[in-house]
Each structure stands twice: as C-alpha cells, then as structure tokens.
Amino acid sequence: MRPWQSINIGDVNIQGVPAYTPYSAAHAREAGGLGFVISVSRFDIYYAGDTGPIPEMDRIRADIVLVPINERATMSPEEAAGVVNRMRPRFAVPYNWGSDIGASKGDALDFRRACAPTSRSC
C-alpha cells in the first residue's frame, strides 16, 4: 500500500497515510512508513504509526486519534498533544508508553495535560 491509497474490506475502508519522523533516521521518510485511517460504521480512526509531527497530518480528520509518544523516535508528549489539538478528535489515545522501549506513565500524563480542554478525552 502507498500513502493515500485505500482498500475496502467489507464495510471497512482503510487508507494508508504517510508516517515518518523528519528528525530521526529510525523512521525516515524514504523508508515508506505508513499510518492508517480506518473508517468503520460512522467512525474514522487514525492510527499514526511510527511518526513524528508531519505536515500531512493536517489533511487527516478522525473521530479517534492514536498517537505515539516516544521522544527518542517519534513524538514528545507535547508534540503529540499538539497534533491532537490541531485535529480536534472526539477521543485521543497515546501509545508507545509503559514499556522498556517507550515513554513512561508520566509522559502519558504530560500528554493528557497538554491536550486542549475541548478534546473530550485524552
């Protein structure tokens, strides 16, 4: 699958979207990483993949946004919250925290505090 390409599986539409970290060789743009927008029923779910904040995110609208927080290779909690604040989803969920390779629980709480109060749930 290529960025912006879509496939349908039954009533589910899956669109590939770019995922890369401009400031990290770990997830270089040239590697062709993808995130996904999954549309099912009346909900659009954005799974960002391994990515930093990138301009292509401004084209994405979703009800539920899943963003990575792992400063070493993706986004800081504040960067991830900035993405969420621009997208204004109904719900936002950080991932890549709580493990040896990811961010800490404190980072997840920092993300939550940095989300705009207009977001229903971070």
C-alpha positions as CSV (number, residue, x, y, z in Angstrom):
1,M,0.0,0.0,0.0
2,R,1.2,3.5,-0.8
3,P,0.4,6.8,1.0
4,W,-3.2,8.0,0.3
5,Q,-4.1,4.6,-1.3
6,S,-7.3,3.0,0.1
7,I,-8.7,-0.5,0.2
8,N,-12.1,-1.8,1.2
9,I,-12.7,-4.9,3.2
10,G,-16.4,-5.4,3.6
11,D,-17.8,-2.3,5.1
12,V,-14.4,-1.1,6.3
13,N,-12.3,1.4,4.4
14,I,-8.5,1.5,5.2
15,Q,-6.4,4.4,3.8
16,G,-2.6,4.4,4.1
17,V,-1.2,7.8,5.2
18,P,2.5,8.9,5.4
19,A,4.3,8.1,8.7
20,Y,7.9,9.3,9.2
21,T,9.9,11.3,11.7
22,P,11.7,14.2,10.0
23,Y,14.4,14.4,12.7
24,S,15.1,10.7,13.2
25,A,16.8,8.2,10.9
26,A,14.9,5.5,12.7
27,H,11.7,6.3,10.8
28,A,13.0,8.2,7.7
29,R,10.5,9.3,5.0
30,E,12.4,7.2,2.4
31,A,11.5,4.1,4.3
32,G,7.9,4.5,3.2
33,G,6.3,4.0,6.7
34,L,2.5,4.2,6.9
35,G,-0.1,5.1,9.4
36,F,-3.8,4.3,8.7
37,V,-7.2,5.9,8.7
38,I,-9.7,3.2,9.3
39,S,-13.3,4.1,8.5
40,V,-15.9,1.7,10.0
41,S,-19.6,2.4,10.7
42,R,-19.7,6.1,11.3
43,F,-16.2,6.5,12.8
44,D,-12.8,7.4,11.4
45,I,-9.9,6.1,13.4
46,Y,-6.4,7.4,12.8
47,Y,-3.5,5.2,13.8
48,A,-0.5,7.4,13.3
49,G,2.2,4.6,13.1
50,D,5.8,5.4,13.9
51,T,5.9,9.1,13.1
52,G,6.8,12.5,14.3
53,P,4.6,15.5,13.7
54,I,4.4,15.9,9.9
55,P,2.5,18.4,7.6
56,E,0.5,15.6,6.0
57,M,-1.4,15.2,9.3
58,D,-3.2,18.5,8.6
59,R,-5.2,16.6,5.8
60,I,-6.5,13.9,8.2
61,R,-9.8,14.2,10.1
62,A,-10.7,11.5,12.5
63,D,-13.0,10.8,15.5
64,I,-10.4,8.8,17.3
65,V,-6.7,9.5,17.1
66,L,-3.9,7.2,18.3
67,V,-0.5,8.9,18.5
68,P,2.9,7.6,19.6
69,I,4.8,9.2,22.4
70,N,8.4,8.2,22.5
71,E,10.7,11.2,22.2
72,R,13.6,9.2,21.0
73,A,12.0,8.1,17.8
74,T,8.5,9.6,17.4
75,M,6.9,12.5,19.3
76,S,7.3,14.1,22.7
77,P,4.1,14.2,24.8
78,E,3.8,17.9,24.0
79,E,4.3,17.3,20.2
80,A,1.7,14.5,20.3
81,A,-0.8,16.7,22.1
82,G,-0.2,19.5,19.6
83,V,-1.2,17.1,16.8
84,V,-4.3,16.1,18.7
85,N,-5.1,19.8,19.4
86,R,-4.9,20.6,15.7
87,M,-7.0,17.6,14.7
88,R,-9.7,18.0,17.4
89,P,-10.8,14.4,17.5
90,R,-13.5,13.2,19.9
91,F,-11.0,10.9,21.6
92,A,-7.2,10.6,21.6
93,V,-5.0,7.8,22.9
94,P,-1.3,7.8,23.3
95,Y,0.7,4.6,22.7
96,N,4.4,3.5,23.0
97,W,4.4,4.2,26.7
98,G,4.7,1.9,29.7
99,S,7.3,-0.4,28.2
100,D,11.1,-0.5,28.3
101,I,11.4,0.9,24.8
102,G,8.7,3.6,25.1
103,A,7.7,6.5,27.2
104,S,6.8,6.5,30.8
105,K,3.4,6.8,32.5
106,G,4.5,10.3,33.4
107,D,4.9,11.1,29.7
108,A,1.3,9.8,29.1
109,L,0.1,12.1,31.9
110,D,2.0,15.0,30.4
111,F,0.3,14.3,27.1
112,R,-3.1,14.3,28.8
113,R,-2.4,17.7,30.5
114,A,-1.2,19.2,27.2
115,C,-4.3,18.2,25.3
116,A,-6.8,21.1,24.8
117,P,-9.7,21.0,27.2
118,T,-12.0,21.0,24.2
119,S,-11.0,17.4,23.4
120,R,-13.5,15.0,25.0
121,S,-10.9,12.5,26.1
122,C,-7.1,12.4,26.0
